[in-house]
Amino acid sequence: MKKKILIFGGTGYLGHAIAQKFKQKKFDVIVASRKSVKFKSNDFKFKKYNKNNLSLLLQNVDYIICANGPSRDSFKKNKEKILNTYVKEMDNILINCKKSRINKIIYLSSIHVLTNFKSLDENFKYYIESKKRVEKKIKKLFKKNYEKIKILRLTNIFGYFDKDNYVESFSLVKDFTYQSKKTNRISIDSKINFKRIFFPINLFLKYLVFFVENNTRKLVYNIGDKKYELTLLELANKIKKIKLIKNKKKIKILYSFKNDMKYAKQKFSFFKTKKIKNKSSYINKQISKLI
């Protein structure tokens, strides 16, 4: 008999890739969402849920993956309302999961819960707070019985997942690639040497399958690797290179000198800010290394 897995948030980029991966692994995949969505794939069962039908939805389910939650941009308006609604929703899901006979529950959090950035904008602070509050509820609800539940704190997951084989590609990093497709340009509005860890989605999915199929002692695992750390300029150039190879199109990289210098003066606790004396030579040097 096929193992049944229920994915909350399975209609988003990450959730959809997770659903495809477990379908490939011969799981019976159910995608749950609070809203009615025209789901493109016929590979999965789609079910709408609310607080009243949640216990029914969890019947005969072996595994739960919680990939749901508001994005950073969701907190532009009604911040407190969105935060409280999400925390209450997750509280309801977790309580019902604990009562059921679920083998494993995996909550996808963010690595940023470990960071105390004074320079973050309000939207990002609320996003981090939403993850922190759910993590706190998990620890309180499950206490030291952590075999049933895992928290995976993710870095920036990138890449394209194909159900027949997986391909890691910077050409689908959400923001920059959208610009490159629509305008043949990439505009960097933040500091060009701002560093982030972009973790390949194929590796993340391998880890996720491992945590679903195996028992581990710890509650929290941080998913990421320093070797996948890139500056925003390096990321833009990788997209530029792939676009040229795949589509024979040249991409222009634009940036704001004023904004770059503004960000360069800020102090970030997680990396040393690099001073840029000659902007043009710095960019040319970086591009020459990558292409």
Secondary structure, 3 states (H helix, E strand, C coil): CCCEEEEECCCCHHHHHHHHHHHHCCCEEEEEECCCCCCCCCCCEEEECCCCCHHHHCCCCCEEEECCCCCHHHHHCCHHHHHHHHHHHHHHHHHHHHHCCCCEEEEEEEHHHHCCCCCCCHHHHHHHHHHHHHHHHHHHHHCCCCCCEEEEEECEEECEECCCCEECCHHHCHHHHHHHHHHCEEEECCCCCCEEEEEEHHHHHHHHHHHHHCCCCCCEEEECCHHHEEEHHHHHHHHHHHHHHHHCCCCEEEECHHHHHHHHCCCCCCCCCCCCCCHHHHHHHHHHHHC
